[in-house]
Amino acid sequence: MLTFPFSEANPIQYPGPPPKSSDVVIVGGGIIGVTTALFLARRNISVTLVEKGRIAAEQSSRNWGWIRKQGRDADELPIVIEASRHWRQLAEECGEDIGLNQTGVTYLASSDRQMAGFEEFLKIAAVHKIDTRLLNARETAGLIKGMSRSFKGAMTTPSDMRAEPW
């Protein structure tokens, strides 16, 4: 496990020189580089992953970790659905907690216009068999105890997930 924060007092440690040869060299140890290396290695392709700093310490460490289908463009949904499947598979393969949690995602609506947009997404979600549903104002008010502001409603997708592998 890596120690935080990253600093001069906690310098990057490299395991040694890179291999003399490799079928594929991947530059960048963010989520894309690491998962590409994983899928290549599963196919018995030798991979060298080169990272200037720490694995997942750049942009991949600054995202919010959402693996969400809710609110996506229809063209993105097949990719996100497949990514969700891969995250679940990875969690099973690792045999330990990788920080994957099915927390769901909920968007609140302040206006009828926002609710209309949610209704449009609901049609797209139905085509892709996504568990998105709309909440009315009363149901939305019950989401957060003591919420002082009222909302027209909400859209929620209980199957959406969040990953926080640190």
N, C-alpha and C positions, 0 to 999 in steps of 0.2 A: 504494500500500500504506500502511496506517495504521501509525503508530509507537506503540509501547507503552512504558511504561505511560501511561494517560491521566492527566493532571495539569494543574495550573495552568501549568506550564512547556510543556505541549503542549496548548493550548486547541483547542476545536472550531472548525473552519473551515467556514463556510457558503459555497456557490458563488455566492450572490447572492440577490436577492429572489425570492419564489415567482412562478410564472406568474400572469398576470392572470385566466386562466380555465382550467378543467380539467373533464373529464367526471366524474372521480372523485377525491376526496381521501382518502388513506389516512393515518390517524394511527397511527404506531408503525412503526419500522423494524426489527422483529425478523423472524424467519424467516417468520411468517405474513404480515406486512405486505409484506415484500419479494417473496415469491413471489406474493402476490395482485397486486401491481403488475406483476410480470413477465407473468403470464398475461393480465391486462387489456391490457397493451401489445402482446402478441402478437396481440390481436384489434383492434388499431388504435384502442384507447380511450385518450384522453389521461389520464394519471395524474399526480397530485402526491403524493409521499410525504413526509410531515411527521414528523420525528423530533426529540425534545427534546435528544438528545445525539448519540451516534455510532451508526451502523447496526450492529445486532446486538451492541451492547455491554451490553445489559441481560440479561434472562433467557436470551435466545438464546445469549449467550456463556458462560453458566454451565452449560448442559446438557453431557452427556458426548458428544454427537454421535452416539449410536447410532441407526442406522436398522435396527431389528431386528424380525423376525417372531417369533422364539423367545419362548415364554412368554406371548404376547399372548392376550387374550380372543378367542374365535372371531369375535366381531362386529367386532373391530378389524382382523382380518387382511386383508380386501379393501382397506381404506384403506392399510395399511402396504405391501402388495404394489404398489399403484398408486404410492405415494410412492417406493418403491425404483426403479420404472421411471422416474419423473420425475427422480430424482437422477442416474441413469445418463445420461438424455437431456441434462440440464443439463451434465454433465461433457463430453459429446461436443460440445455446442453452443459451449461456452466455448473449446474448443481449447487449454486450458491446465490445469494442475493446480489443481483446486479443493479438494484435500484429501479426496477421496472414495476410501476404501480398503475393499476387500472383505476384512475381517479375520476374519469369522465371530464368533460368540458362543458361549461354552461356560459352562454352569452346572454346578457340582459338587454332588454329593449326599452328605450325611453319614449319611443314614438310609434305611431301606427305604421309609419314608413319602414322602420326597422323590423317590425313584426311581419310586414308584407315580404320583406327580404328573407326573413326566416322561413316563411311559408313557401317561397320559391325554392329554397334549399331543401326543404322537407320533401318536395317532389323528386329532386335529384337523389336524395338519400334513399328514398323508396326504391328507385331503380337499382341501386347498388346494395340493397338489403342492409342498410345501416340503421342502427337503432336510435336514430335521432327522433326527438319528439318536442312538441311545443308545450309550454306551460302558460296558463293564464295568469292574470295579475295576482289572484289569491294564492295560487300555487307558488308563484315567484316570491311573494311576501313571506311564505313559510320556509324559504331556503336558508335565510340567515336570521337567526334569532335577534330581535331588537333592531332590525334594519329600519332606519329613520326615513329613508327615501322610498317612494313607491315607483314601480315599473309597470309598463304595459303588459309585460310578459317576458318569456325567456325561451331559448332554444337549448336543449341539452342532448348530449350524446354520451350515455353512460359507459360505452365500450372504449372511449378514447383513453389514451394512456400518457404517462409521463415517465421519462427515464432520467435517473440521476445516479449514474454509476459510481460516483466518488463516494 
